[in-house]
Amino acid sequence: MSDETATTPENVSANAPKASAPSKAAPKPAAPKPHAPSPAAFAKKTPKVAPVKSSYSDEELAKAEAFGRVADDGTVYVKDGDGEREIGQFTEAGGNDSALRLYATRYLDLKAKLDFLATRLKSQNVKPHDIDDSLKLLEQEITNPPVVGDIAALRTQFEELKAAGAAKKEELAAARKAAVAKAIEERTAIVEKAEALAASLGDSTNWRSTADKFRALFDEWQAHQRTSVRIDKAQADVLWKRFSSARTVFNQSRRKWAQNRDAERARAKSIKEAIIEEADGIKDSTDWGETSRKFNELMDRWKKAGRAGRNDDDALWARFREAADTFFNARQADRDQIDSSEKENLAAKEALLVRAEALLPVKDVKAAKEARQALSKIQDEWDQIGYVPRGDVHRIESRLDAVEKQIKAVEDAEWTQSDPETDARKSSFEEQLTAQLAELSEKIAAESDPKKKAALEAEKATKEQWLNAVK
């Protein structure tokens, strides 16, 4: 017989086949049916109670059956404490053995539920409300249960389960408390990182990098909410308020920085526009020196103006560079023209040097006078030619001066010949010139710079002329 067909004595009588003759003793009133939750409520709570075994061993059944008996009229009794209690009536075919087997099976079913709960209490996944719901249902079932078996043992086991359930709930509460403390600690660490970022904001802050860090912390916060134990709302709200405040500080600071940056860029753009206007005004100037100085000043102001934003800066710089290139290209073209002219002048003066040096050597006063006249004409032509490259000025001027000095040396020697001290001075002068020529020869041999070497050779040639003149 299934479990649903004989839950109470009333059901047993109603469902059993009718006897051939009415029973002499009327059945006693059935015990009041324990209150049980409605199917809907039961479905919502879904208490986990042991599955009913389909069969038990003969030994288990016989041990349970020893606690019951069946009267002649089919009434089933169970030993409960010091007495016995009527639990139902059984009139089906099969006799007493079938009756006791039915109620003993129900006893073992109920015991299996208690055993199952005992096993579940050892699990870490059981929930406190599941423990309470299971104990509540089992308590209803063991209150005068219509079963045959050791009722006292069931009640003892149930009391042990109640104690074990209370201990388990304390264990779960402690574990949850520890888990909540850990979750609060972990979430607090996220908050403190956000607050540290907010406190570190300043002029040198990399706003893009810091925004990425705040975004990563927010993702970490959301992941922690999904994966960690639920934190009490009050504590969660406090932590969220701190985290949100740190993000607000960052957002406000970044917004203020962006506003200041935009203002600085606008100011820089205005300054650079003014610089470009000035550059456009002087780009066609031919006052090369002064205008070059002004462009250098404009460049210094440009560097100090700051940045106007990449796109604006590129466009502004192109405009300024165009004005500067206009001026400096024109200056370079002028310099190239001057260089060409100076090179032509240099060639002309070098031709004059050839003519001047051809006047030497001068052997007497008459020749000196003729050479002086010719040199004067050469010097007039020299002055009319104009500038030569700066690096050649000293070289050619030294050569022309050497010619003049040699002529002058002859002129000076004429009037010194009548002086009584002339011979003495002449002898001393010759010695000095000879020593100087020897020193110049050494310098010329050691010199590697062509220009310096040419100047030394010109000086040596002059002194040689002097020495020839005084001999």
C-alpha positions as CSV (number, residue, x, y, z in Angstrom):
1,M,0.0,0.0,0.0
2,S,1.4,3.4,-0.9
3,D,2.2,6.1,1.7
4,E,-0.7,8.3,0.5
5,T,-3.4,5.7,1.1
6,A,-3.3,5.3,4.9
7,T,-1.9,8.5,6.6
8,T,-4.6,8.5,9.3
9,P,-7.0,6.0,10.8
10,E,-9.8,7.6,8.9
11,N,-8.1,7.0,5.6
12,V,-7.3,3.4,6.5
13,S,-11.0,2.7,7.3
14,A,-12.3,4.5,4.3
15,N,-9.9,2.8,1.8
16,A,-9.9,-0.7,3.3
17,P,-12.3,-3.4,1.8
18,K,-15.5,-3.8,3.9
19,A,-15.5,-6.8,6.3
20,S,-18.2,-9.5,6.1
21,A,-19.6,-8.4,9.4
22,P,-19.4,-5.1,11.3
23,S,-16.9,-4.9,14.1
24,K,-18.1,-5.3,17.6
25,A,-16.1,-2.3,18.9
26,A,-16.6,1.0,17.3
27,P,-13.3,2.6,16.2
28,K,-11.9,5.2,18.5
29,P,-11.8,8.9,17.3
30,A,-8.7,9.5,15.2
31,A,-6.0,11.7,16.6
32,P,-6.2,15.3,15.2
33,K,-4.3,15.7,12.1
34,P,-1.1,17.8,12.6
35,H,-1.1,21.2,10.9
36,A,0.9,21.1,7.7
37,P,1.7,23.8,5.2
38,S,-0.4,24.2,2.1
39,P,1.0,22.8,-1.2
40,A,1.7,26.3,-2.4
41,A,3.5,27.3,0.8
42,F,5.4,24.0,0.7
43,A,6.5,24.6,-2.9
44,K,7.8,28.1,-2.0
45,K,9.8,26.9,1.0
46,T,11.0,23.7,-0.8
47,P,12.3,22.2,2.5
48,K,14.7,19.4,1.8
49,V,13.5,16.3,3.5
50,A,14.9,12.8,3.0
51,P,13.6,10.8,0.1
52,V,11.3,7.9,1.0
53,K,13.0,4.6,0.6
54,S,11.2,2.1,-1.5
55,S,12.2,-0.9,0.6
56,Y,14.0,-1.9,3.7
57,S,15.7,-5.1,5.0
58,D,13.6,-7.7,6.8
59,E,15.8,-7.1,9.8
60,E,15.0,-3.4,9.9
61,L,11.3,-4.1,9.5
62,A,11.2,-6.8,12.1
63,K,13.0,-4.6,14.6
64,A,10.4,-1.8,14.1
65,E,7.5,-4.2,14.1
66,A,8.5,-5.4,17.6
67,F,7.1,-2.0,18.9
68,G,3.5,-2.6,17.6
69,R,0.6,-5.0,17.6
70,V,-2.7,-5.5,15.8
71,A,-5.9,-6.2,17.7
72,D,-8.4,-8.8,16.5
73,D,-10.6,-6.0,15.1
74,G,-7.7,-4.7,13.0
75,T,-6.8,-1.8,15.3
76,V,-3.0,-1.1,15.1
77,Y,-1.2,0.0,18.3
78,V,2.3,1.1,18.9
79,K,4.3,1.2,22.2
80,D,4.8,4.9,23.1
81,G,6.5,5.5,26.4
82,D,5.1,3.3,29.2
83,G,1.9,2.6,27.3
84,E,0.7,2.1,23.8
85,R,-1.2,4.3,21.4
86,E,-3.7,3.5,18.7
87,I,-2.5,4.6,15.3
88,G,-4.9,3.2,12.9
89,Q,-7.1,0.3,11.8
90,F,-6.2,-2.2,9.1
91,T,-8.8,-4.6,7.7
92,E,-7.2,-5.5,4.3
93,A,-6.3,-9.0,3.4
94,G,-3.0,-10.1,4.7
95,G,-3.7,-9.9,8.4
96,N,-1.5,-8.6,11.1
97,D,1.7,-9.1,9.2
98,S,0.7,-6.7,6.5
99,A,-0.6,-4.1,9.0
100,L,2.7,-4.1,11.0
101,R,4.8,-4.1,7.8
102,L,2.9,-1.0,6.5
103,Y,3.4,1.0,9.7
104,A,6.9,-0.2,10.3
105,T,7.8,1.0,6.8
106,R,6.3,4.4,7.6
107,Y,8.5,4.4,10.8
108,L,11.6,3.7,8.8
109,D,10.6,6.4,6.2
110,L,10.3,8.9,9.0
111,K,13.7,7.8,10.5
112,A,15.2,8.1,7.0
113,K,14.1,11.7,7.0
114,L,15.8,12.4,10.3
115,D,19.0,10.6,9.1
116,F,18.9,12.7,5.9
117,L,18.7,15.9,7.9
118,A,21.6,14.7,10.1
119,T,23.7,14.2,6.9
120,R,22.7,17.6,5.5
121,L,23.8,19.3,8.7
122,K,27.3,18.2,8.0
123,S,27.2,20.1,4.6
124,Q,28.6,23.6,4.2
125,N,25.9,24.4,1.7
126,V,22.9,24.1,4.0
127,K,21.1,27.3,4.8
128,P,19.8,28.3,8.2
129,H,16.2,28.7,7.0
130,D,16.4,25.2,5.4
131,I,17.4,23.9,8.8
132,D,14.5,25.7,10.5
133,D,12.0,24.5,7.8
134,S,13.1,20.9,8.0
135,L,13.0,20.8,11.8
136,K,9.6,22.3,11.8
137,L,8.2,19.8,9.4
138,L,9.9,16.9,11.1
139,E,8.6,18.1,14.5
140,Q,5.1,18.0,13.1
141,E,5.7,14.4,11.8
142,I,7.0,13.0,15.0
143,T,4.3,14.4,17.2
144,N,2.2,11.2,17.8
145,P,3.3,9.7,14.4
146,P,1.1,6.9,13.0
147,V,4.0,4.5,12.7
148,V,5.3,1.3,14.3
149,G,8.8,1.5,15.7
150,D,10.9,2.9,18.5
151,I,9.1,6.3,18.9
152,A,11.3,7.3,21.8
153,A,14.4,6.8,19.7
154,L,12.9,9.0,17.0
155,R,12.2,11.7,19.5
156,T,15.7,11.4,21.0
157,Q,17.2,11.6,17.6
158,F,15.0,14.6,16.8
159,E,16.2,16.4,19.9
160,E,19.8,15.7,18.9
161,L,19.0,17.1,15.5
162,K,17.6,20.2,17.1
163,A,20.8,20.7,19.1
164,A,22.9,19.9,16.0
165,G,20.8,22.3,13.9
166,A,21.3,25.1,16.5
167,A,25.0,24.4,16.5
168,K,25.1,24.4,12.7
169,K,23.3,27.7,12.6
170,E,25.8,29.2,15.0
171,E,28.6,27.8,12.8
172,L,27.0,29.2,9.7
173,A,26.4,32.5,11.5
174,A,30.1,32.6,12.5
175,A,31.2,31.7,9.0
176,R,29.0,34.3,7.5
177,K,30.2,36.9,10.0
178,A,33.8,36.1,9.0
179,A,32.9,36.1,5.3
180,V,31.1,39.5,5.8
181,A,34.1,40.9,7.6
182,K,36.4,39.7,4.9
183,A,34.1,41.1,2.2
184,I,34.0,44.4,4.0
185,E,37.8,44.4,4.3
186,E,38.2,43.7,0.6
187,R,35.7,46.3,-0.4
188,T,37.2,48.8,2.0
189,A,40.6,48.2,0.3
190,I,39.0,49.2,-3.1
191,V,37.6,52.3,-1.4
192,E,40.9,53.2,0.0
193,K,42.6,52.9,-3.4
194,A,40.0,55.2,-4.8
195,E,40.5,57.7,-2.0
196,A,44.3,57.5,-2.4
197,L,43.9,58.3,-6.1
198,A,41.6,61.2,-5.3
199,A,44.1,62.6,-2.7
200,S,47.0,62.4,-5.2
201,L,45.4,64.6,-7.8
202,G,47.5,67.6,-8.7
203,D,49.1,69.6,-11.5
204,S,51.2,66.6,-12.6
205,T,48.3,64.2,-12.7
206,N,47.9,62.0,-15.8
207,W,44.2,62.4,-16.1
208,R,43.7,59.7,-18.7
209,S,45.7,57.1,-16.8
210,T,43.9,58.0,-13.5
211,A,40.5,57.7,-15.2
212,D,41.5,54.2,-16.4
213,K,42.5,53.4,-12.8
214,F,39.1,54.6,-11.4
215,R,37.3,52.6,-14.1
216,A,39.3,49.5,-13.2
217,L,38.4,50.0,-9.5
218,F,34.7,50.4,-10.4
219,D,34.8,47.1,-12.3
220,E,36.5,45.5,-9.4
221,W,33.7,46.8,-7.1
222,Q,31.0,45.4,-9.3
223,A,32.7,42.0,-9.6
224,H,33.1,41.9,-5.8
225,Q,29.4,42.6,-5.4
226,R,28.6,39.7,-7.7
227,T,31.0,37.1,-6.3
228,S,31.3,37.9,-2.6
229,V,28.9,37.4,0.3
230,R,26.2,39.9,0.7
231,I,27.1,42.8,3.0
232,D,24.6,44.5,5.2
233,K,22.9,47.4,3.4
234,A,24.0,50.0,6.0
235,Q,27.7,49.0,5.7
236,A,27.5,48.6,1.9
237,D,25.9,52.1,1.7
238,V,28.7,53.7,3.8
239,L,31.4,52.1,1.6
240,W,29.7,53.0,-1.6
241,K,29.3,56.6,-0.4
242,R,33.1,56.8,0.2
243,F,33.9,55.3,-3.2
244,S,31.4,57.5,-4.9
245,S,32.8,60.6,-3.1
246,A,36.3,59.7,-4.3
247,R,35.1,59.4,-7.9
248,T,33.2,62.7,-7.6
249,V,36.4,64.4,-6.4
250,F,38.2,63.0,-9.4
251,N,35.5,64.0,-11.9
252,Q,35.2,67.5,-10.5
253,S,39.0,67.9,-10.5
254,R,39.3,66.6,-14.0
255,R,36.5,68.9,-15.2
256,K,38.2,71.9,-13.5
257,W,41.5,70.9,-15.1
258,A,39.9,70.6,-18.5
259,Q,38.3,74.1,-18.1
260,N,41.7,75.6,-17.1
261,R,43.4,73.7,-19.9
262,D,40.8,75.1,-22.4
263,A,41.3,78.6,-21.0
264,E,45.1,78.3,-21.3
265,R,44.8,77.0,-24.8
266,A,42.6,79.9,-25.8
267,R,45.1,82.3,-24.2
268,A,48.0,80.6,-26.0
269,K,46.1,80.7,-29.3
270,S,45.4,84.4,-28.9
271,I,49.1,85.1,-28.1
272,K,50.3,83.1,-31.1
273,E,47.8,84.8,-33.4
274,A,49.3,88.2,-32.3
275,I,52.8,86.8,-32.9
276,I,51.9,85.7,-36.4
277,E,50.4,89.1,-37.1
278,E,53.7,90.7,-36.1
279,A,55.7,88.2,-38.2
280,D,53.6,88.9,-41.2
281,G,54.3,92.6,-40.8
282,I,58.1,92.2,-40.9
283,K,58.6,89.2,-43.2
284,D,59.3,91.4,-46.2
285,S,61.9,93.6,-44.4
286,T,65.4,93.9,-45.8
287,D,66.9,95.2,-42.6
288,W,68.5,91.8,-42.1
289,G,70.1,92.3,-38.7
290,E,67.3,94.1,-36.9
291,T,64.6,91.9,-38.4
292,S,66.5,88.8,-37.5
293,R,66.7,90.0,-33.9
294,K,62.9,90.6,-33.9
295,F,62.2,87.1,-35.3
296,N,64.3,85.6,-32.5
297,E,62.3,87.6,-30.0
298,L,59.0,86.4,-31.6
299,M,60.3,82.8,-31.3
300,D,61.1,83.2,-27.6
301,R,57.6,84.6,-27.0
302,W,56.1,81.7,-29.0
303,K,57.8,79.1,-26.8
304,K,56.6,80.9,-23.7
305,A,53.0,81.1,-24.9
306,G,52.2,77.5,-24.1
307,R,50.2,75.0,-26.2
308,A,46.9,75.8,-28.0
309,G,46.0,72.2,-28.6
310,R,47.5,69.9,-31.2
311,N,45.3,70.8,-34.2
312,D,45.5,74.5,-33.5
313,D,49.2,74.4,-32.7
314,D,50.0,72.7,-36.0
315,A,48.0,75.2,-38.0
316,L,49.4,78.2,-36.1
317,W,53.0,77.0,-36.4
318,A,52.6,76.5,-40.1
319,R,51.5,80.2,-40.5
320,F,54.3,81.5,-38.3
321,R,56.9,79.3,-40.1
322,E,55.7,80.6,-43.5
323,A,56.3,84.2,-42.4
324,A,59.7,83.3,-40.9
325,D,60.7,81.4,-44.0
326,T,59.7,84.3,-46.2
327,F,62.2,86.6,-44.4
328,F,65.0,84.1,-43.8
329,N,64.9,82.8,-47.4
330,A,65.1,86.4,-48.7
331,R,68.0,87.1,-46.3
332,Q,69.8,83.9,-47.4
333,A,69.3,84.9,-51.1
334,D,70.9,88.3,-50.3
335,R,73.7,86.7,-48.5
336,D,74.3,84.3,-51.4
337,Q,74.4,87.4,-53.7
338,I,76.8,89.2,-51.4
339,D,79.0,86.1,-51.2
340,S,79.2,86.0,-54.9
341,S,80.1,89.7,-55.1
342,E,82.7,89.4,-52.4
343,K,84.3,86.5,-54.2
344,E,84.5,88.6,-57.3
345,N,86.0,91.4,-55.2
346,L,88.5,89.0,-53.8
347,A,89.6,87.9,-57.2
348,A,90.1,91.6,-58.2
349,K,92.2,92.4,-55.1
350,E,94.3,89.3,-55.6
351,A,95.0,90.5,-59.1
352,L,96.1,93.9,-57.6
353,L,98.3,92.0,-55.2
354,V,100.1,90.4,-58.1
355,R,100.8,93.9,-59.6
356,A,101.9,95.3,-56.2
357,E,104.2,92.4,-55.3
358,A,105.7,92.7,-58.8
359,L,107.1,96.2,-57.7
360,L,109.5,94.4,-55.4
361,P,112.3,94.2,-54.8
362,V,113.2,97.9,-54.5
363,K,117.0,98.4,-54.6
364,D,117.4,102.1,-54.3
365,V,115.6,105.4,-53.5
366,K,114.7,106.1,-57.1
367,A,113.2,102.7,-57.5
368,A,111.4,103.2,-54.2
369,K,109.8,106.5,-55.4
370,E,108.6,104.9,-58.6
371,A,107.3,101.9,-56.7
372,R,105.5,104.3,-54.3
373,Q,103.7,106.0,-57.1
374,A,102.6,102.7,-58.6
375,L,101.5,101.4,-55.2
376,S,99.4,104.5,-54.6
377,K,97.4,103.9,-57.8
378,I,97.0,100.2,-56.8
379,Q,95.7,101.2,-53.3
380,D,93.1,103.6,-54.9
381,E,91.8,100.8,-57.1
382,W,91.9,98.5,-54.0
383,D,89.6,100.9,-52.0
384,Q,87.1,101.1,-54.8
385,I,86.6,97.4,-55.2
386,G,84.7,96.8,-51.9
387,Y,84.4,94.0,-49.4
388,V,85.8,90.5,-49.7
389,P,84.9,87.4,-47.7
390,R,85.7,87.9,-44.0
391,G,88.0,85.0,-43.8
392,D,90.3,86.4,-46.6
393,V,90.6,90.0,-45.3
394,H,93.6,89.6,-43.1
395,R,95.5,87.5,-45.6
396,I,95.3,89.9,-48.5
397,E,95.6,93.0,-46.4
398,S,98.8,91.6,-44.9
399,R,100.3,90.9,-48.3
400,L,99.5,94.5,-49.5
401,D,101.0,95.9,-46.2
402,A,104.1,93.9,-46.7
403,V,104.7,95.5,-50.1
404,E,104.3,99.0,-48.6
405,K,106.6,98.2,-45.7
406,Q,109.4,97.0,-48.1
407,I,109.1,100.2,-50.1
408,K,109.1,102.3,-47.0
409,A,112.1,100.4,-45.6
410,V,114.1,101.5,-48.7
411,E,112.9,105.1,-48.3
412,D,113.8,105.1,-44.6
413,A,117.2,103.7,-45.3
414,E,118.2,106.6,-47.5
415,W,118.0,109.3,-44.9
416,T,119.5,107.2,-42.2
417,Q,122.8,106.7,-44.2
418,S,124.1,110.2,-43.1
419,D,123.4,109.6,-39.4
420,P,126.6,108.8,-37.4
421,E,124.9,106.1,-35.5
422,T,123.5,104.5,-38.7
423,D,126.2,101.9,-38.9
424,A,125.7,100.7,-35.4
425,R,122.0,100.6,-35.7
426,K,122.3,99.0,-39.1
427,S,124.4,96.2,-37.7
428,S,122.0,95.7,-34.8
429,F,119.0,95.8,-37.2
430,E,120.6,93.2,-39.5
431,E,121.1,90.9,-36.6
432,Q,117.5,91.3,-35.4
433,L,116.1,90.7,-38.9
434,T,118.3,87.6,-39.3
435,A,117.0,86.2,-36.0
436,Q,113.4,87.0,-36.9
437,L,113.7,85.4,-40.3
438,A,115.0,82.2,-38.7
439,E,112.2,82.2,-36.2
440,L,109.6,82.7,-39.0
441,S,111.1,79.8,-41.0
442,E,110.5,77.5,-38.0
443,K,106.9,78.8,-37.6
444,I,106.2,78.3,-41.3
445,A,107.5,74.8,-41.2
446,A,105.3,73.9,-38.2
447,E,102.1,75.7,-39.3
448,S,99.3,73.5,-41.0
449,D,96.7,76.2,-41.5
450,P,97.0,77.5,-45.1
451,K,95.9,81.1,-44.2
452,K,98.2,81.4,-41.2
453,K,101.0,80.0,-43.2
454,A,100.5,82.5,-46.0
455,A,100.5,85.4,-43.5
456,L,103.8,84.1,-42.0
457,E,105.3,83.8,-45.5
458,A,104.2,87.3,-46.4
459,E,105.8,88.6,-43.2
460,K,109.0,86.7,-43.9
461,A,109.2,88.2,-47.4
462,T,108.8,91.7,-46.0
463,K,111.7,91.2,-43.6
464,E,113.8,89.7,-46.3
465,Q,113.3,92.9,-48.3
466,W,114.3,94.9,-45.2
467,L,117.4,92.9,-44.8
468,N,118.4,93.3,-48.4
469,A,117.7,97.0,-48.1
470,V,120.0,97.5,-45.1
471,K,122.9,95.5,-46.4
